[in-house]
Amino acid sequence: MDKVAKSGLPTNEFIIKCTNRAKIKAPIDLKPVVRELKRIGTNLNQLTAKANSGVIRVFDLSDTNKELAEIYKLLNEIYDANS
């Protein structure tokens, strides 16, 4: 019954899909991940702005920006695969 609950489908629909060998996708709640990534992006933008204005000295953050962009790309792929 755990697979049925994770699928979010009624039991009868789950059984029908299993007998048809259809793929059953469990819904993934990405909201907490997206929320945290937005916070990280906001903090990164604030650091970049302060560094550009001379308020603070930081190392090159371009690699960090690239990594964050890659995370967003992968997150979009996960979302698309589950829609």
VEXBAMAR-163094 format. One record per residue (C-alpha): residue number from 1; residue in three letters; x, y, z. Coordinates in pm, whole numbers, padded with zeros to 5 digits. Layout:
+-----+------+--------+--------+--------+
|  nr | rest |      x |      y |      z |
+-----+------+--------+--------+--------+
| NUM |  Ala |      X |      Y |      Z |
...
+-----+------+--------+--------+--------+
END
This chain:
+-----+------+--------+--------+--------+
|  nr | rest |      x |      y |      z |
+-----+------+--------+--------+--------+
|   1 |  Met |  00000 |  00000 |  00000 |
|   2 |  Asp |  00300 |  00231 |  00040 |
|   3 |  Lys |  00341 |  00260 | -00338 |
|   4 |  Val | -00028 |  00337 | -00375 |
|   5 |  Ala | -00007 |  00615 | -00117 |
|   6 |  Lys |  00307 |  00762 | -00275 |
|   7 |  Ser |  00149 |  00760 | -00621 |
|   8 |  Gly | -00140 |  00979 | -00506 |
|   9 |  Leu | -00377 |  00766 | -00715 |
|  10 |  Pro | -00690 |  00586 | -00599 |
|  11 |  Thr | -00617 |  00217 | -00539 |
|  12 |  Asn | -00823 |  00096 | -00835 |
|  13 |  Glu | -00649 |  00337 | -01076 |
|  14 |  Phe | -00311 |  00232 | -00939 |
|  15 |  Ile | -00390 | -00135 | -01001 |
|  16 |  Ile | -00512 | -00060 | -01355 |
|  17 |  Lys | -00194 |  00130 | -01434 |
|  18 |  Cys |  00016 | -00155 | -01292 |
|  19 |  Thr | -00162 | -00410 | -01506 |
|  20 |  Asn | -00113 | -00189 | -01811 |
|  21 |  Arg |  00256 | -00156 | -01717 |
|  22 |  Ala |  00218 |  00219 | -01723 |
|  23 |  Lys |  00478 |  00425 | -01541 |
|  24 |  Ile |  00348 |  00565 | -01216 |
|  25 |  Lys |  00514 |  00884 | -01103 |
|  26 |  Ala |  00511 |  00984 | -00740 |
|  27 |  Pro |  00445 |  01354 | -00696 |
|  28 |  Ile |  00751 |  01542 | -00580 |
|  29 |  Asp |  00710 |  01849 | -00363 |
|  30 |  Leu |  00980 |  02082 | -00493 |
|  31 |  Lys |  00850 |  02393 | -00318 |
|  32 |  Pro |  01092 |  02375 | -00020 |
|  33 |  Val |  01387 |  02321 | -00254 |
|  34 |  Val |  01284 |  02608 | -00481 |
|  35 |  Arg |  01229 |  02836 | -00180 |
|  36 |  Glu |  01578 |  02762 | -00048 |
|  37 |  Leu |  01737 |  02811 | -00391 |
|  38 |  Lys |  01565 |  03149 | -00421 |
|  39 |  Arg |  01709 |  03248 | -00083 |
|  40 |  Ile |  02055 |  03139 | -00192 |
|  41 |  Gly |  02018 |  03333 | -00517 |
|  42 |  Thr |  01904 |  03642 | -00330 |
|  43 |  Asn |  02201 |  03621 | -00092 |
|  44 |  Leu |  02437 |  03572 | -00385 |
|  45 |  Asn |  02293 |  03876 | -00563 |
|  46 |  Gln |  02333 |  04085 | -00246 |
|  47 |  Leu |  02696 |  03976 | -00211 |
|  48 |  Thr |  02762 |  04054 | -00576 |
|  49 |  Ala |  02606 |  04401 | -00544 |
|  50 |  Lys |  02811 |  04479 | -00232 |
|  51 |  Ala |  03128 |  04352 | -00398 |
|  52 |  Asn |  03063 |  04562 | -00708 |
|  53 |  Ser |  03003 |  04873 | -00497 |
|  54 |  Gly |  03325 |  04818 | -00301 |
|  55 |  Val |  03153 |  04764 |  00034 |
|  56 |  Ile |  03309 |  04419 |  00068 |
|  57 |  Arg |  03589 |  04230 | -00102 |
|  58 |  Val |  03505 |  03885 | -00229 |
|  59 |  Phe |  03651 |  03629 | -00456 |
|  60 |  Asp |  03514 |  03569 | -00803 |
|  61 |  Leu |  03155 |  03445 | -00768 |
|  62 |  Ser |  03105 |  03356 | -01134 |
|  63 |  Asp |  03159 |  02984 | -01066 |
|  64 |  Thr |  02901 |  03000 | -00790 |
|  65 |  Asn |  02655 |  03167 | -01027 |
|  66 |  Lys |  02718 |  02894 | -01287 |
|  67 |  Glu |  02658 |  02620 | -01029 |
|  68 |  Leu |  02334 |  02784 | -00916 |
|  69 |  Ala |  02219 |  02806 | -01279 |
|  70 |  Glu |  02297 |  02434 | -01322 |
|  71 |  Ile |  02092 |  02352 | -01012 |
|  72 |  Tyr |  01796 |  02546 | -01155 |
|  73 |  Lys |  01836 |  02361 | -01486 |
|  74 |  Leu |  01833 |  02020 | -01313 |
|  75 |  Leu |  01539 |  02123 | -01100 |
|  76 |  Asn |  01345 |  02217 | -01413 |
|  77 |  Glu |  01427 |  01877 | -01565 |
|  78 |  Ile |  01295 |  01702 | -01255 |
|  79 |  Tyr |  00980 |  01912 | -01264 |
|  80 |  Asp |  00925 |  01846 | -01636 |
|  81 |  Ala |  00976 |  01472 | -01589 |
|  82 |  Asn |  00709 |  01465 | -01321 |
|  83 |  Ser |  00446 |  01679 | -01492 |
+-----+------+--------+--------+--------+
END
